[in-house]
């Protein structure tokens, strides 16, 4: 599965969850560890970005179902 193609299908405001450690990336808050500004969609994260908790690659993330 192509992670870039998958990321581009995720809506800009969608939260995504790591399948390894369950860390949730929320575009509204960004990622302070990697200095990702709030409002940055998952699809716009830099290619080197990885899970800040377990170092999993981007393709290990899945969209979180809307509550």
Beta strands, then each sheet from edge to edge (+ up, - down):
strand 1: 16-18
strand 2: 24-25
strand 3: 61-63
sheet 1: 2+ 1- 3+
end
